[in-house]
Every structure is written in structure tokens, then in C-alpha cells.
Amino acid sequence: MFDDPQSPAWTPLLEAAWRARANAHAPYSHFQVGAALLTTSGAIVPGCNVENAAYPVTLCAERGALSAAVAAGLRPGDLVAAVVVTDVAALTPPCGACRQALAEFAEGLPVLLANRSTRELHRLEELLPHSFTGRNFL
């Protein structure tokens, strides 16, 4: 179902990510990002980037969505798919911090990158090979 970037299964996540992107707070970079996560319960959790004048405090869309999902009860293994949207020509994958945060919950997560004309599907373990997770503590 989430193995094809053109699958209609992605439509609700894309719509949620685009809606979230419209609410992004990006007064400095003007680089608005939207994200949406699908959980095993069927919930779609959106997120957008929230910039701050002190750039290290900025929150990426993916970690914003992940934080909201955790607050709603998400646990490792509960993520099904993720979408990241931007309105620029180059598709934008999650940054390293977001990749690491997502890996805590689903290393094999399908991640769809999209803009208004292009879609590209990846697996999180391709974007972050050899991730550091709880298994490293065993």
C-alpha cells in the first residue's frame, strides 16, 4: 500500500501535510515545511516547522508531528508512514535530527517526499543507515 509513491493511500497524509505547511512559522528563511505521520490506529498527525530567531530553537515539521503523536500516545512500532512536503523544486528529506528521532519509532518507515509536482519514496533506514536506537543498549 505504501510501496508506491503514486498510491492513493498517500493522499490523506499529503493533504494533512500541505495543510500543516500552510501554518508553518518561517519568518526568517521563508522555507515552509509540512509533515504528516500515520499511526497504526489510523490517526494522521500533522506537523509544521516553527522557526525562532535563535535558530537552534527551531522545530522541524517532522519532530513537531512526532511530538504531537507521542503526546497522543504513540509508542515505538506505532508508525506506519510519513510524508514531508515543501513548495520548492528540490525534494527535501528530513534533517539528521529528524531522521534520528523517527528511527526511535520505526526504522523501516516509508517516507514520502513531495512538492507540487514530484514525489519520491524512501525507507528511513536508507536515509539513516546504522541508526542509533534502543537496540544499542542491549
URLINLIN-V757992 format. One line per field, one symbol per residue. ss: DSSP state (h for helix, s for strand, l for the rest). phi: phi as a letter, one per 20 degrees, with the letter a starting at -180 (. if undefined). psi: psi as a letter, one per 30 degrees, with the letter a starting at -180 (. if undefined). Layout:
ss=???
phi=???
psi=???
This chain:
ss=lllllllhhhhhhhhhhhhhhhllslllllllsssssssllllssssslsllllhhhlslhhhhhhhhhhhlllllllsssssssslllllllllhhhhhhhhllllllsssssllllssssshhhhllllllhhhhl
phi=.dedfeffffgfffffffffgfegdcfeemdeccbbdddffnfddebcfcfbgegfegdffffffffffffeogcgneedbccccbddfefdfgfgffgfffffdafegfceebcfcccbdcdgfffcflfecgffee
psi=egfkffkfffeeeeeeeeeeefgkjhfefgjkkklkkklfffkkjlllkjlkejeffkkleefeeeeeeefggklkffkelkkkklhlekkjlkleeeeeeefffjegkkjkklaffkkkklkefefikhljaffff.
